[in-house]
Amino acid sequence: MVAPTSKKLFSVTLRVWRQAGPAAPGKFVDYPAANVSPDMSFLELLDVVNDEITLKGDEPIAFAHDCREGICGTCSCTINGKPHGPGKGIATCQLYMRSFQEGDTIVVEPFRAKAFPIQKDLVTDRAAFDKIQQAGGFISVRTGAAPDANSIPVPKEDADLAMDAATCIGCGACVAACKNASAMLFVAAKVSHLGLMPQGQPERDKRVLAMVQTMDEAGFGNCTNQYECSAVCPKLISHDFIARMNRDYVAALFKAKFKPASNAAGGGAG
């Protein structure tokens, strides 16, 4: 029989960004939270605070969440200046209150980026990521049947790298952490996990050109290789994928530049 452990309750203050809508002015509002269990997740604390706010007849704090298991990417908040808060390799929903102490003031705000406009309070619109995915995040090779998928040998190193890149949940922490609001780590992960597999080769050049172009059109900034992105990534995706994507991008540009000239020569022009 395991003896019960003592779990001391404590109190904190949440300093939360409140904004009624995209065009409304915003401000920080303080909310005291008492009897906080160290085993509470951060989102559970927000639920408790919202219950108290609602009982007072006020508007609860709007925040996004879905699975609460660190795989959906929607629970995106900046906590004490860091996307997803203290800790490494976790999303906001995996942050537990034992990371804080009695009397702490915890500053909570939405991800700040031009391409992620604030909708309300802590909720941002990250449809720009969806557009990037739609631009090239697909393959034309049939993979519906297991024999088809297993018929082409894949080197283990490539398979492992592809799986590492595919763990990206599209949360946007990389953008929020970057001083330029760059989406390079996200795009690199999406480009790489398909580009590393044999089934992803038919669209490889088209994919990287389309996704990078869509990223630029969405208003994301440029990468300056300071690696804040990989430091806050909840899935610990390496910034090495950015270099891989850059190589693919340059190669695709080169092919796109010289392919028309080659076709013209073949057609008898000159």
Phi, psi and omega in degrees: 000130180271128180290140179294144180264153179276125180241101184284127176280152181214177183238144176222171173239127174267124174254101193251139175285121178247129179212119188292334182190175184303324184263355183278151174290151180242163178201162176273138178232136181270138176227117177287143177229117181253165178055045180277126177276138178296342180269000175290142168280163182296323179291327175296322177296318177298323176299315180297315179297320179295324176300317180293321179296317181295320179297333177277356179087013180261169181283124180292161179288127177274125174215154184264142176194160177213278188283330185058028178234011176077023182232352184265335177081007184269339186277059189265109176225152170261122185240119185052042174084000182237129176304128183070000174083189181294156183111165182231135178071032179224152171269173182303321182291344179262003177276127182251153187291349174293352175282353183239170184233166177308130176084359181296144168257118185254117182269121184239126180215165180284167172297133183256114176195143180302322182282352177243073182297141179288131177266313178192130177051251184262006184262127177242157178267111181251034178297340178300324176295321179297320180295322178295317178300315182294334182290333183197005185276057181206166174227156180262348181290137179287126179229022184289332181252139182303317178301322178297316182292330185263003185280343180250117179297139178237125177304139184302321180300316179293319179297318179295317179296319179299319179294321177300315181291324184289349179286350179305129181257004176064035184284331180095005179300325180299320178292315183295330182278336185281134180293340178259003184054047180278144178253021187298322181293317177300310182295320179298320179295317181291321177293317188288321186292336174269323182290341180277344184260147178303323182293343182266002186287324182304322180259012190304309182290315180298321183299307186294323179294317183291319183289321178293319178298316179295322176301314181295319180294333182284347177098013176287153181277180180273155178274132176243019171054048175254353167067022171298330183299308182289335180292330183254358183298125181293344178252009174056040178287132186284143174291352175300334179294334178295317178298321179297316180295321179299321178295317178297322182294314179297316179297319180293321176298318180298315180295319181294327182288320187263347179296316178300319180297320179296318179295321181295318179296319180294336182273000175094013178287152174127000000 
